[in-house]
């Protein structure tokens, strides 16, 4: 019993000491301007550090939502790009009735669909990606796939809610490309060795090509024209050949692809049918 009494007494003594210390500190900081200013400075610094750490943690947990919003915004902006529309046929006269229509949609050529990458390989000679969008969401085989930084590949298989993309880092991948500065057109491929180097062939030696020049998709490509492919890292001039062999560093970081855009060419079926009919006449 005596021990319990001593414990309670010590507890109240300690509590009384804490209260008195708090009162003393309050009086010190409240009635002394110098100490009050020092206390406020220290308190403000501590509070600021705590708030900064809290904001950092909160920002981290908001990244997923932020990325999703950015993807949606980029989809909207990409679908408004000037290159995705064909110019109007000014030789034809249109009579517009009272029904309002979006005249731009009449000439739209490309439509973008965002998708999340759920699987990706870069260490094989035949690399593929899997994206979380399928024919239920508007995708089909042979659609081009791009990212905000550059081209990715071409869809080769589609299921209800997923699709497989043949990566640009694939031995069978071929992309029609152009030099941004001069417009010469050739073919970009991958030799299956270094995932950070592509090969650009069929550029004539009469063209001006140097390290640091930009390479984009050409107007003959299955990709929308003007999409970024990469930057020239080296220029090889082979004896006995009239063409350069250019080494390109891809603009896309294939080791860290999270979101992509599948691109639908709204005039592809018409073009394929026309070209197929032409070949039959030969």
C-alpha positions in Angstrom: 0.0 0.0 0.0 2.9 2.3 0.9 4.4 1.7 -2.6 1.2 2.7 -4.3 0.9 5.9 -2.2 4.5 6.8 -3.2 3.9 6.1 -6.9 0.7 8.3 -6.9 2.6 11.1 -5.0 5.5 11.0 -7.4 3.1 11.0 -10.4 1.3 14.2 -9.1 4.6 15.8 -8.3 5.8 15.2 -11.8 2.5 16.4 -13.3 2.7 19.5 -11.1 6.3 20.1 -12.3 5.3 19.9 -15.9 2.4 22.3 -15.4 4.6 24.8 -13.6 7.2 24.5 -16.4 4.6 25.2 -19.0 3.3 28.2 -17.1 6.9 29.5 -16.7 7.6 29.1 -20.4 4.3 30.8 -21.3 5.1 33.8 -19.1 8.7 33.9 -20.4 7.7 33.9 -24.1 4.6 35.9 -23.7 6.0 38.9 -21.6 9.5 38.9 -23.1 9.6 40.1 -26.7 13.1 38.7 -27.3 12.3 35.2 -26.1 8.9 35.3 -27.8 10.5 36.2 -31.2 13.1 33.4 -30.7 10.4 30.9 -29.8 8.2 31.8 -32.8 11.2 31.5 -35.1 12.0 28.0 -33.9 8.4 27.0 -33.9 7.9 28.3 -37.4 11.0 26.4 -38.6 9.8 23.1 -37.1 6.3 23.6 -38.4 7.6 24.3 -41.8 9.7 21.2 -41.9 6.8 19.0 -40.7 4.5 20.6 -43.4 7.1 20.0 -46.1 7.5 16.3 -45.2 3.7 16.0 -45.1 3.3 17.6 -48.5 6.0 15.3 -49.9 4.2 12.2 -48.7 0.8 13.5 -49.9 2.2 14.4 -53.3 3.7 10.8 -53.6 0.3 9.2 -53.0 -1.4 11.6 -55.5 1.0 10.7 -58.3 -1.2 7.9 -59.7 -4.2 10.2 -59.9 -2.1 13.0 -61.4 -0.6 10.7 -64.1 -4.1 9.5 -65.0 -5.3 13.1 -65.4 -2.3 14.0 -67.5 -2.9 11.0 -69.8 -6.5 12.1 -70.4 -5.4 15.6 -71.1 -2.7 14.5 -73.5 -5.2 12.3 -75.3 -7.4 15.4 -75.8 -4.6 17.5 -77.1 -3.2 14.8 -79.4 -6.6 14.4 -81.0 -6.5 18.1 -81.8 -3.1 18.1 -83.5 -3.1 19.7 -86.9 -1.2 16.7 -88.4 -4.1 14.5 -87.5 -6.4 16.2 -90.0 -6.4 16.4 -93.8 -7.1 19.8 -95.4 -10.6 20.4 -96.7 -11.3 19.9 -100.4 -11.7 23.5 -101.5 -12.8 22.5 -105.1 -16.1 21.1 -103.8 -19.0 23.3 -102.8 -20.9 22.2 -99.6 -24.4 23.2 -98.7 -24.8 23.2 -95.0 -28.2 22.6 -93.5 -29.5 23.5 -90.1 -27.8 20.6 -88.4 -24.5 21.6 -86.8 -21.6 19.3 -87.5 -17.9 19.5 -86.6 -16.3 20.1 -90.0 -12.9 19.1 -88.7 -14.2 15.5 -88.0 -15.0 15.1 -91.7 -11.3 15.2 -92.4 -9.8 13.6 -89.3 -7.2 10.9 -90.1 -5.8 9.8 -86.7 -7.5 9.1 -83.4 -5.6 8.4 -80.2 -6.5 6.0 -77.4 -4.6 6.0 -74.1 -3.5 2.7 -72.5 -1.4 1.5 -69.6 1.5 -0.8 -70.2 1.1 -3.9 -68.1 4.1 -5.9 -69.5 7.3 -5.0 -71.4 10.5 -6.7 -72.5 13.8 -5.2 -73.7 16.3 -8.0 -73.3 15.2 -10.3 -76.1 15.8 -9.8 -79.9 12.0 -10.0 -80.3 10.6 -7.7 -77.7 6.9 -7.1 -77.1 4.6 -5.0 -74.8 1.2 -5.7 -73.4 -1.2 -2.9 -73.0 -4.5 -2.7 -71.0 -6.8 -2.0 -73.9 -8.4 -4.3 -76.5 -11.1 -4.4 -79.2 -13.8 -3.7 -76.6 -12.1 -0.3 -76.2 -11.6 0.4 -79.9 -8.2 -1.2 -80.8 -7.4 -3.4 -83.7 -4.4 -5.1 -85.3 -1.8 -3.1 -87.1 -2.5 0.1 -85.1 0.5 2.2 -84.3 1.5 2.8 -80.7 3.3 6.0 -79.5 4.3 7.7 -76.3 4.8 11.3 -75.3 8.5 10.9 -76.0 8.4 9.0 -79.3 7.1 5.9 -81.2 6.8 2.5 -79.4 5.7 -0.1 -82.0 2.8 -1.8 -83.8 -0.1 -3.8 -82.4 0.1 -7.5 -83.6 -2.6 -9.2 -81.5 -5.8 -8.0 -79.8 -8.1 -9.6 -77.2 -11.2 -8.2 -75.6 -9.4 -6.0 -73.1 -5.7 -6.2 -73.9 -3.3 -6.0 -76.9 0.2 -7.1 -77.7 2.6 -4.6 -79.3 5.6 -5.5 -81.4 8.2 -3.2 -79.9 10.5 -1.0 -82.0 13.2 -3.1 -80.4 12.3 -6.2 -82.5 14.4 -7.7 -85.3 11.4 -7.6 -87.7 10.4 -4.0 -86.9 10.7 -1.6 -89.9 9.7 2.1 -89.8 9.7 4.6 -92.6 11.6 7.6 -91.3 12.8 11.0 -92.4 15.5 13.5 -91.5 13.7 16.4 -89.8 16.0 19.1 -91.4 16.2 17.9 -95.0 13.3 15.4 -95.4 15.3 12.5 -96.9 13.5 9.2 -96.3 14.8 5.8 -95.3 14.1 2.9 -93.0 14.7 2.5 -89.3 15.3 -0.9 -87.8 17.0 -2.7 -84.9 19.9 -5.1 -85.1 18.9 -7.0 -81.9 22.0 -5.9 -80.0 22.0 -2.6 -78.1 18.5 -1.5 -77.0 19.7 2.1 -77.0 20.8 2.2 -80.6 18.7 1.9 -83.8 19.9 1.8 -87.4 18.7 4.2 -90.1 19.4 3.0 -93.6 19.0 4.2 -97.2 19.9 7.8 -96.7 21.9 9.0 -99.8 25.4 10.4 -99.3 24.2 13.5 -101.0 22.1 14.3 -97.9 23.4 16.4 -95.0 23.3 14.1 -92.0 25.3 14.7 -88.8 25.4 13.8 -85.2 22.6 15.4 -83.2 20.1 15.7 -86.1 16.5 14.6 -85.4 14.8 11.6 -87.0 11.0 11.5 -87.3 8.4 9.2 -88.9 7.8 10.0 -92.6 4.5 10.6 -94.4 4.8 7.0 -95.8 4.9 5.4 -92.3 2.1 3.5 -90.6 2.7 6.0 -87.8 1.4 9.6 -87.9 4.0 11.7 -89.7 6.3 13.8 -87.6 6.5 11.5 -84.6 9.8 11.5 -82.8 12.1 8.4 -83.4 15.4 9.6 -82.1 18.7 11.5 -82.4 21.6 10.6 -84.7 24.5 9.3 -82.7 26.9 8.4 -85.5 27.2 8.5 -89.3 28.9 5.6 -91.1 30.0 6.1 -94.7 30.6 2.6 -96.2 32.9 2.2 -99.2 31.3 1.1 -102.4 27.8 2.3 -101.2 25.9 5.4 -102.1 24.1 5.4 -98.8 24.9 6.3 -95.2 24.3 3.9 -92.3 23.1 6.1 -89.4 23.1 5.1 -85.7 20.2 6.6 -83.8 19.6 6.9 -80.1 15.8 6.3 -79.6 13.9 9.1 -77.9 11.8 6.6 -76.0 13.2 5.1 -72.9 12.0 1.5 -73.4 13.1 0.5 -69.9 10.5 2.7 -68.3 7.3 2.8 -70.4 4.1 3.3 -68.3 1.5 4.9 -70.6 1.1 4.8 -74.4 -1.3 5.9 -77.1 -2.7 3.5 -79.7 -3.3 5.4 -82.9 -6.1 4.5 -85.3 -5.7 5.6 -88.9 -9.3 6.3 -89.9 -8.5 6.1 -93.6 -6.4 2.9 -93.5 -9.1 0.6 -94.8 -9.8 2.8 -97.7 -6.1 3.1 -98.6 -5.5 -0.7 -98.2 -8.5 -1.5 -100.5 -7.4 1.0 -103.1 -3.8 -0.3 -103.2 -5.0 -3.9 -103.2 -7.2 -3.2 -106.2 -4.3 -1.5 -108.0 -2.0 -4.5 -107.5 -4.7 -6.8 -108.9 -4.7 -4.8 -112.1 -1.0 -5.4 -112.7 
